[in-house]
């Protein structure tokens, strides 16, 4: 994984705006409606090529496939793993911050798009059964970056913990047994991505977002023990992946809401640092977490790790001023070292196909603003 040795590099969290016709095809398939799979695969290939081109044009150094093939960053695994074929549905999700504001929730202030996802429960043993799907993702990205010469390219994959968040367990005797089974199965996908020469990004909202939803009834001490177990399972899944070929994404929930029950970064940072992955992507620009760059004045970044702070928000249609982006980058870089910072986004712009709160055209302008802000920050940090 490259570091910012000569200038601040730029990347993003994973999902990018999908073309409307691709969203229609994905939703048809997700709903079980008749779908021309050949046409869907061809449209995905074309969309990956287009999104890589647009990332390069926007000034993104470390690019990906925009998650064009996936209905969401997490529940796509139901189609790749055995164990989710049953008709039982997963339990509904209730966020503590939204529960405190019922009127806001009634007006539509809820996590966008969760209700449209197909969320079967685990009802039988889990194993990785569709290796062809990850092969297609790899082939599509390889074809798209040929001749484009990005600094690096990555492919994202769901963490064992986020799978347990969205897809309930109706088979295994405990949460720990369930997450370990998923970790063992997901090794196949993680290793295939790295074997293809790409950086692996593991999406881990379970390490923060689950605090105020899935585990809101636990004490902080109990939650810390739970996510320590999640990271232990993840590290097992990453056992054959070199640390410098992996990064994780930490998230408190990619939705506009109060977020006043979010767990503080300082309360989990030491556990997060035990991940095998070298890179740590996290929300750092929204109003609930922007101040947390100062945490690293007290908590030392371990040797060998690098941070990928979100320097643009992913749930509002404000286009950040490049000078603000530069300020966010410099605040952190001046504490942890410029070589340890890569500019990123708070979260994805299409975490669930077709449900983004941010207009697609605006999302691309926000990415351009990030790239310009990184250039401004580089001038300041390397002057």
C-alpha positions as a Python dict, from the first residue, in 0.01 Angstrom:
ca = {
    (1, 'X'): (0, 0, 0),
    (2, 'X'): (146, 332, -106),
    (3, 'X'): (207, 613, 140),
    (4, 'X'): (193, 987, 83),
    (5, 'X'): (567, 1029, 48),
    (6, 'X'): (572, 1312, -207),
    (7, 'X'): (219, 1452, -182),
    (8, 'X'): (-112, 1365, -17),
    (9, 'X'): (-268, 1077, -209),
    (10, 'X'): (-645, 1053, -256),
    (11, 'X'): (-890, 764, -248),
    (12, 'X'): (-1250, 704, -138),
    (13, 'X'): (-1451, 452, 59),
    (14, 'X'): (-1588, 230, -216),
    (15, 'X'): (-1934, 280, -356),
    (16, 'X'): (-1990, 546, -621),
    (17, 'X'): (-2301, 665, -809),
    (18, 'X'): (-2439, 390, -1034),
    (19, 'X'): (-2605, 462, -1370),
    (20, 'X'): (-2985, 461, -1344),
    (21, 'X'): (-3030, 173, -1586),
    (22, 'X'): (-2783, -39, -1389),
    (23, 'X'): (-2972, 35, -1067),
    (24, 'X'): (-3291, -85, -1236),
    (25, 'X'): (-3128, -414, -1336),
    (26, 'X'): (-2977, -468, -990),
    (27, 'X'): (-3308, -402, -818),
    (28, 'X'): (-3492, -635, -1054),
    (29, 'X'): (-3251, -915, -967),
    (30, 'X'): (-3267, -831, -596),
    (31, 'X'): (-3647, -847, -604),
    (32, 'X'): (-3642, -1186, -776),
    (33, 'X'): (-3791, -1047, -1097),
    (34, 'X'): (-3695, -1189, -1439),
    (35, 'X'): (-3355, -1039, -1524),
    (36, 'X'): (-3130, -1082, -1826),
    (37, 'X'): (-2811, -1178, -1640),
    (38, 'X'): (-2597, -1148, -1952),
    (39, 'X'): (-2717, -792, -2003),
    (40, 'X'): (-2659, -717, -1634),
    (41, 'X'): (-2300, -844, -1646),
    (42, 'X'): (-2229, -643, -1961),
    (43, 'X'): (-2373, -328, -1803),
    (44, 'X'): (-2163, -381, -1492),
    (45, 'X'): (-1846, -414, -1701),
    (46, 'X'): (-1923, -93, -1886),
    (47, 'X'): (-2011, 90, -1564),
    (48, 'X'): (-1683, -16, -1400),
    (49, 'X'): (-1487, 116, -1698),
    (50, 'X'): (-1677, 445, -1685),
    (51, 'X'): (-1641, 492, -1308),
    (52, 'X'): (-1266, 426, -1321),
    (53, 'X'): (-1231, 684, -1599),
    (54, 'X'): (-1426, 939, -1396),
    (55, 'X'): (-1221, 873, -1083),
    (56, 'X'): (-899, 938, -1272),
    (57, 'X'): (-1045, 1256, -1422),
    (58, 'X'): (-1157, 1373, -1076),
    (59, 'X'): (-804, 1336, -940),
    (60, 'X'): (-845, 1016, -740),
    (61, 'X'): (-515, 829, -706),
    (62, 'X'): (-633, 499, -556),
    (63, 'X'): (-939, 386, -749),
    (64, 'X'): (-1185, 97, -743),
    (65, 'X'): (-1481, -51, -931),
    (66, 'X'): (-1735, 172, -752),
    (67, 'X'): (-1906, -147, -626),
    (68, 'X'): (-2106, -148, -949),
    (69, 'X'): (-2188, -520, -925),
    (70, 'X'): (-2334, -510, -572),
    (71, 'X'): (-2682, -426, -441),
    (72, 'X'): (-2511, -308, -122),
    (73, 'X'): (-2168, -318, 36),
    (74, 'X'): (-2275, -583, 288),
    (75, 'X'): (-2573, -795, 184),
    (76, 'X'): (-2418, -895, -151),
    (77, 'X'): (-2258, -1187, 36),
    (78, 'X'): (-2594, -1366, 57),
    (79, 'X'): (-2546, -1449, -312),
    (80, 'X'): (-2188, -1574, -266),
    (81, 'X'): (-2216, -1773, 57),
    (82, 'X'): (-2424, -2079, 128),
    (83, 'X'): (-2644, -2065, 438),
    (84, 'X'): (-2876, -1780, 334),
    (85, 'X'): (-3103, -1963, 92),
    (86, 'X'): (-3394, -1986, 334),
    (87, 'X'): (-3707, -1770, 343),
    (88, 'X'): (-3657, -1649, 701),
    (89, 'X'): (-3590, -1276, 717),
    (90, 'X'): (-3339, -1092, 930),
    (91, 'X'): (-3447, -890, 1229),
    (92, 'X'): (-3532, -520, 1177),
    (93, 'X'): (-3272, -257, 1264),
    (94, 'X'): (-3342, 18, 1517),
    (95, 'X'): (-3088, 294, 1576),
    (96, 'X'): (-3081, 446, 1925),
    (97, 'X'): (-3022, 798, 1793),
    (98, 'X'): (-3329, 783, 1566),
    (99, 'X'): (-3545, 628, 1837),
    (100, 'X'): (-3488, 942, 2044),
    (101, 'X'): (-3642, 1156, 1768),
    (102, 'X'): (-3962, 988, 1652),
    (103, 'X'): (-4097, 1286, 1459),
    (104, 'X'): (-3775, 1311, 1260),
    (105, 'X'): (-3794, 940, 1182),
    (106, 'X'): (-4159, 964, 1070),
    (107, 'X'): (-4065, 1241, 827),
    (108, 'X'): (-3822, 1006, 657),
    (109, 'X'): (-3509, 1068, 860),
    (110, 'X'): (-3390, 709, 869),
    (111, 'X'): (-3102, 510, 731),
    (112, 'X'): (-3165, 535, 360),
    (113, 'X'): (-3254, 223, 169),
    (114, 'X'): (-3225, -53, 432),
    (115, 'X'): (-3588, -148, 377),
    (116, 'X'): (-3534, -222, 6),
    (117, 'X'): (-3259, -476, 66),
    (118, 'X'): (-3321, -847, 59),
    (119, 'X'): (-3197, -959, 401),
    (120, 'X'): (-3239, -1335, 448),
    (121, 'X'): (-3131, -1492, 776),
    (122, 'X'): (-2862, -1757, 810),
    (123, 'X'): (-3047, -2090, 839),
    (124, 'X'): (-2776, -2347, 752),
    (125, 'X'): (-2395, -2388, 753),
    (126, 'X'): (-2197, -2113, 582),
    (127, 'X'): (-1941, -2175, 309),
    (128, 'X'): (-1811, -1976, 12),
    (129, 'X'): (-1988, -2116, -293),
    (130, 'X'): (-1969, -1860, -577),
    (131, 'X'): (-1602, -1795, -653),
    (132, 'X'): (-1700, -1682, -1002),
    (133, 'X'): (-1853, -1361, -865),
    (134, 'X'): (-1530, -1228, -715),
    (135, 'X'): (-1343, -1339, -1028),
    (136, 'X'): (-1576, -1121, -1238),
    (137, 'X'): (-1517, -824, -1005),
    (138, 'X'): (-1141, -873, -1043),
    (139, 'X'): (-1156, -910, -1422),
    (140, 'X'): (-1379, -603, -1462),
    (141, 'X'): (-1143, -383, -1261),
    (142, 'X'): (-833, -517, -1435),
    (143, 'X'): (-984, -432, -1772),
    (144, 'X'): (-1091, -86, -1653),
    (145, 'X'): (-751, 20, -1517),
    (146, 'X'): (-552, -108, -1814),
    (147, 'X'): (-379, 199, -1951),
    (148, 'X'): (-528, 427, -1685),
    (149, 'X'): (-222, 405, -1456),
    (150, 'X'): (-376, 482, -1115),
    (151, 'X'): (-139, 485, -820),
    (152, 'X'): (-318, 175, -689),
    (153, 'X'): (-655, 3, -711),
    (154, 'X'): (-868, -163, -445),
    (155, 'X'): (-1174, -385, -416),
    (156, 'X'): (-1397, -374, -109),
    (157, 'X'): (-1548, -668, 74),
    (158, 'X'): (-1780, -707, 372),
    (159, 'X'): (-1631, -780, 712),
    (160, 'X'): (-1755, -1084, 905),
    (161, 'X'): (-1902, -847, 1163),
    (162, 'X'): (-2104, -634, 922),
    (163, 'X'): (-2255, -950, 773),
    (164, 'X'): (-2386, -1043, 1119),
    (165, 'X'): (-2524, -689, 1149),
    (166, 'X'): (-2746, -710, 841),
    (167, 'X'): (-2807, -1086, 813),
    (168, 'X'): (-2940, -1243, 1134),
    (169, 'X'): (-2826, -1576, 1273),
    (170, 'X'): (-3090, -1850, 1298),
    (171, 'X'): (-2849, -2144, 1280),
    (172, 'X'): (-2531, -2109, 1487),
    (173, 'X'): (-2539, -2153, 1868),
    (174, 'X'): (-2387, -1812, 1944),
    (175, 'X'): (-2288, -1480, 1788),
    (176, 'X'): (-1923, -1580, 1821),
    (177, 'X'): (-1976, -1910, 1638),
    (178, 'X'): (-2165, -1726, 1364),
    (179, 'X'): (-1901, -1460, 1307),
    (180, 'X'): (-1621, -1717, 1305),
    (181, 'X'): (-1801, -1921, 1040),
    (182, 'X'): (-1838, -1611, 823),
    (183, 'X'): (-1472, -1522, 874),
    (184, 'X'): (-1360, -1866, 762),
    (185, 'X'): (-1576, -1843, 451),
    (186, 'X'): (-1476, -1486, 358),
    (187, 'X'): (-1106, -1582, 355),
    (188, 'X'): (-1170, -1704, 2),
    (189, 'X'): (-1284, -1362, -121),
    (190, 'X'): (-1021, -1164, 67),
    (191, 'X'): (-737, -1379, -63),
    (192, 'X'): (-869, -1378, -421),
    (193, 'X'): (-871, -995, -426),
    (194, 'X'): (-513, -973, -302),
    (195, 'X'): (-393, -1254, -528),
    (196, 'X'): (-518, -1049, -823),
    (197, 'X'): (-285, -766, -724),
    (198, 'X'): (-541, -533, -568),
    (199, 'X'): (-558, -371, -226),
    (200, 'X'): (-830, -530, -15),
    (201, 'X'): (-1063, -295, 172),
    (202, 'X'): (-1273, -465, 439),
    (203, 'X'): (-1584, -267, 533),
    (204, 'X'): (-1620, -275, 912),
    (205, 'X'): (-1913, -58, 1029),
    (206, 'X'): (-1966, -323, 1298),
    (207, 'X'): (-1669, -180, 1486),
    (208, 'X'): (-1852, 150, 1548),
    (209, 'X'): (-2207, 169, 1403),
    (210, 'X'): (-2318, -149, 1577),
    (211, 'X'): (-2267, 26, 1914),
    (212, 'X'): (-2591, 229, 1881),
    (213, 'X'): (-2791, -32, 1686),
    (214, 'X'): (-2696, -398, 1722),
    (215, 'X'): (-2530, -370, 2064),
    (216, 'X'): (-2699, -64, 2212),
    (217, 'X'): (-2793, -254, 2530),
    (218, 'X'): (-2433, -344, 2613),
    (219, 'X'): (-2209, -141, 2841),
    (220, 'X'): (-1907, 21, 2679),
    (221, 'X'): (-1682, -243, 2838),
    (222, 'X'): (-1900, -521, 2697),
    (223, 'X'): (-1904, -356, 2354),
    (224, 'X'): (-1526, -329, 2356),
    (225, 'X'): (-1501, -703, 2428),
    (226, 'X'): (-1743, -773, 2145),
    (227, 'X'): (-1554, -576, 1881),
    (228, 'X'): (-1226, -723, 2005),
    (229, 'X'): (-1376, -1062, 1919),
    (230, 'X'): (-1488, -922, 1581),
    (231, 'X'): (-1131, -811, 1505),
    (232, 'X'): (-994, -1147, 1618),
    (233, 'X'): (-1225, -1317, 1367),
    (234, 'X'): (-1130, -1066, 1098),
    (235, 'X'): (-760, -1116, 1164),
    (236, 'X'): (-812, -1490, 1115),
    (237, 'X'): (-977, -1418, 781),
    (238, 'X'): (-680, -1196, 690),
    (239, 'X'): (-416, -1442, 808),
    (240, 'X'): (-286, -1501, 454),
    (241, 'X'): (-319, -1138, 343),
    (242, 'X'): (-6, -923, 392),
    (243, 'X'): (-92, -629, 621),
    (244, 'X'): (33, -379, 363),
    (245, 'X'): (-218, -514, 111),
    (246, 'X'): (-522, -447, 330),
    (247, 'X'): (-716, -158, 478),
    (248, 'X'): (-1037, -144, 680),
    (249, 'X'): (-1319, 110, 680),
    (250, 'X'): (-1463, 223, 1013),
    (251, 'X'): (-1808, 382, 1006),
    (252, 'X'): (-2077, 510, 1243),
    (253, 'X'): (-2353, 477, 983),
    (254, 'X'): (-2377, 646, 645),
    (255, 'X'): (-2701, 832, 715),
    (256, 'X'): (-2800, 1182, 813),
    (257, 'X'): (-2926, 1177, 1170),
    (258, 'X'): (-2849, 1290, 1525),
    (259, 'X'): (-2565, 1040, 1583),
    (260, 'X'): (-2552, 1150, 1946),
    (261, 'X'): (-2518, 786, 2058),
    (262, 'X'): (-2210, 722, 1841),
    (263, 'X'): (-1925, 561, 2032),
    (264, 'X'): (-1629, 797, 2062),
    (265, 'X'): (-1320, 716, 1857),
    (266, 'X'): (-1101, 747, 2166),
    (267, 'X'): (-1303, 467, 2331),
    (268, 'X'): (-1229, 212, 2058),
    (269, 'X'): (-908, 328, 1888),
    (270, 'X'): (-679, 93, 2081),
    (271, 'X'): (-888, -205, 1974),
    (272, 'X'): (-911, -86, 1613),
    (273, 'X'): (-531, -70, 1599),
    (274, 'X'): (-511, -447, 1662),
    (275, 'X'): (-634, -518, 1311),
    (276, 'X'): (-379, -682, 1081),
    (277, 'X'): (-468, -431, 810),
    (278, 'X'): (-222, -148, 755),
    (279, 'X'): (-474, 119, 652),
    (280, 'X'): (-763, 254, 859),
    (281, 'X'): (-1032, 452, 676),
    (282, 'X'): (-1280, 636, 900),
    (283, 'X'): (-1535, 917, 914),
    (284, 'X'): (-1358, 1243, 997),
    (285, 'X'): (-1553, 1529, 841),
    (286, 'X'): (-1914, 1507, 953),
    (287, 'X'): (-2020, 1729, 1244),
    (288, 'X'): (-2021, 1443, 1496),
    (289, 'X'): (-1664, 1330, 1429),
    (290, 'X'): (-1463, 1610, 1269),
    (291, 'X'): (-1307, 1709, 1601),
    (292, 'X'): (-1161, 1363, 1655),
    (293, 'X'): (-839, 1434, 1465),
    (294, 'X'): (-722, 1568, 1800),
    (295, 'X'): (-752, 1217, 1952),
    (296, 'X'): (-420, 1135, 1790),
    (297, 'X'): (-248, 1395, 2004),
    (298, 'X'): (-312, 1156, 2294),
    (299, 'X'): (-325, 816, 2122),
    (300, 'X'): (-13, 733, 1923),
    (301, 'X'): (-62, 590, 1576),
    (302, 'X'): (117, 253, 1585),
    (303, 'X'): (420, 210, 1363),
    (304, 'X'): (326, 61, 1029),
    (305, 'X'): (-32, 193, 1026),
    (306, 'X'): (-169, 473, 812),
    (307, 'X'): (-491, 673, 835),
    (308, 'X'): (-744, 744, 562),
    (309, 'X'): (-967, 1015, 712),
    (310, 'X'): (-1287, 1114, 540),
    (311, 'X'): (-1227, 1474, 437),
    (312, 'X'): (-1558, 1512, 253),
    (313, 'X'): (-1901, 1416, 387),
    (314, 'X'): (-2100, 1147, 206),
    (315, 'X'): (-2458, 1227, 315),
    (316, 'X'): (-2496, 1598, 232),
    (317, 'X'): (-2508, 1784, -99),
    (318, 'X'): (-2270, 2057, 15),
    (319, 'X'): (-1961, 2065, -206),
    (320, 'X'): (-1680, 2122, 40),
    (321, 'X'): (-1445, 2411, -26),
    (322, 'X'): (-1096, 2281, -118),
    (323, 'X'): (-945, 2502, 152),
    (324, 'X'): (-1161, 2327, 413),
    (325, 'X'): (-1049, 1991, 277),
    (326, 'X'): (-686, 2104, 301),
    (327, 'X'): (-742, 2221, 658),
    (328, 'X'): (-886, 1883, 757),
    (329, 'X'): (-591, 1702, 599),
    (330, 'X'): (-329, 1928, 757),
    (331, 'X'): (-485, 1911, 1105),
    (332, 'X'): (-426, 1536, 1111),
    (333, 'X'): (-104, 1523, 908),
    (334, 'X'): (64, 1770, 1141),
    (335, 'X'): (-6, 1531, 1430),
    (336, 'X'): (61, 1185, 1282),
    (337, 'X'): (293, 1272, 994),
    (338, 'X'): (208, 1354, 635),
    (339, 'X'): (332, 1016, 509),
    (340, 'X'): (72, 847, 730),
    (341, 'X'): (-231, 1022, 576),
    (342, 'X'): (-429, 949, 260),
    (343, 'X'): (-733, 1168, 189),
    (344, 'X'): (-1062, 979, 165),
    (345, 'X'): (-1438, 1012, 200),
    (346, 'X'): (-1650, 961, 510),
    (347, 'X'): (-1833, 670, 347),
    (348, 'X'): (-1965, 563, 8),
    (349, 'X'): (-2194, 755, -226),
    (350, 'X'): (-2392, 445, -321),
    (351, 'X'): (-2376, 205, -27),
    (352, 'X'): (-2720, 74, -126),
    (353, 'X'): (-2798, 80, -499),
    (354, 'X'): (-3026, 369, -590),
    (355, 'X'): (-3076, 517, -244),
    (356, 'X'): (-2804, 780, -203),
    (357, 'X'): (-2904, 1110, -45),
    (358, 'X'): (-2631, 1281, -250),
    (359, 'X'): (-2702, 1361, -615),
    (360, 'X'): (-2466, 1168, -841),
    (361, 'X'): (-2336, 1472, -1028),
    (362, 'X'): (-2273, 1649, -696),
    (363, 'X'): (-2086, 1345, -562),
    (364, 'X'): (-1836, 1371, -847),
    (365, 'X'): (-1788, 1742, -781),
    (366, 'X'): (-1723, 1664, -415),
    (367, 'X'): (-1451, 1420, -520),
    (368, 'X'): (-1293, 1688, -739),
    (369, 'X'): (-1298, 1926, -442),
    (370, 'X'): (-1123, 1660, -234),
    (371, 'X'): (-850, 1622, -495),
    (372, 'X'): (-800, 1999, -513),
    (373, 'X'): (-790, 2018, -134),
    (374, 'X'): (-525, 1745, -127),
    (375, 'X'): (-316, 1949, -372),
    (376, 'X'): (-348, 2256, -149),
    (377, 'X'): (-256, 2053, 159),
    (378, 'X'): (46, 1907, -19),
    (379, 'X'): (179, 2254, -94),
    (380, 'X'): (152, 2341, 274),
    (381, 'X'): (295, 2014, 406),
    (382, 'X'): (587, 1995, 162),
    (383, 'X'): (681, 2366, 150),
}
